[in-house]
Amino acid sequence: MSEHATERLSAYLDGDLDAPDREAVERHLAVCGECAALLEDLDRLARAAGELEDREPAADLWPGIARRLEGRARVVPIDAARS
């Protein structure tokens, strides 16, 4: 792996790489302090995000989003899409 492994670090952290790709990332991490530090940052961020409590949004954002999309995209209400 001649380039940095940044595009694969999230998949590596999540355990989503197959064995050859995982091994390639691990070899790279052993010699690249920049990517190893980035992996540590991603791991800390993922752990911190996992500790956040779930909460409902303070407001329904969909009406504003739908207005901005109007004329640009076909908006199908969720209930209509399910039937």
C-alpha positions in Angstrom: 0.0 0.0 0.0 1.9 3.0 -1.2 -0.7 5.6 -0.4 -2.2 6.4 2.9 -4.9 4.1 4.1 -7.4 6.9 5.0 -10.1 5.6 2.7 -10.1 2.2 4.3 -9.8 3.2 8.0 -13.5 3.4 8.8 -14.1 0.0 7.2 -11.1 -1.4 9.1 -12.4 0.0 12.4 -15.9 -1.4 11.7 -14.5 -4.8 10.8 -15.8 -4.6 7.3 -12.6 -5.5 5.4 -11.8 -9.0 4.1 -8.7 -10.6 5.4 -6.3 -9.5 2.7 -7.4 -5.9 2.9 -7.4 -5.9 6.7 -3.8 -7.3 6.6 -2.7 -4.7 4.1 -4.1 -1.9 6.3 -2.4 -3.4 9.4 0.9 -3.5 7.5 0.5 0.1 6.5 -0.5 1.2 10.0 2.7 -0.4 11.4 4.8 2.0 9.3 2.6 5.1 9.0 2.2 7.2 12.1 -0.1 9.6 10.3 -2.6 6.9 9.5 -2.2 5.2 12.9 -3.0 8.5 14.6 -6.0 9.1 12.4 -7.3 5.6 13.3 -6.9 6.4 17.0 -8.9 9.6 16.4 -11.6 7.8 14.5 -11.8 5.2 17.2 -12.2 7.9 19.9 -14.8 9.6 17.9 -16.8 6.4 17.3 -16.7 5.6 21.0 -17.8 9.1 22.0 -20.7 9.0 19.5 -21.7 5.6 20.8 -22.0 7.1 24.3 -24.4 9.9 23.2 -28.0 9.5 24.2 -30.7 9.1 21.6 -33.1 12.0 21.5 -35.9 13.2 19.3 -35.2 16.3 17.1 -36.3 19.6 18.6 -38.4 20.3 15.5 -39.8 18.6 12.4 -37.3 19.6 9.7 -39.1 17.9 6.8 -41.4 20.8 5.8 -38.4 23.1 5.3 -36.4 20.4 3.4 -39.4 19.7 1.2 -39.8 23.4 0.3 -36.2 23.6 -0.7 -36.5 20.5 -2.9 -39.7 21.6 -4.5 -39.1 21.9 -8.3 -35.7 20.1 -8.1 -36.8 16.6 -7.2 -39.9 14.5 -7.0 -40.8 14.2 -3.3 -42.9 11.2 -2.4 -44.4 11.2 1.1 -43.1 8.2 3.1 -46.7 6.8 3.6 -47.3 6.8 -0.2 -44.0 5.1 -0.9 -44.9 2.2 1.5 -48.2 1.4 -0.2 
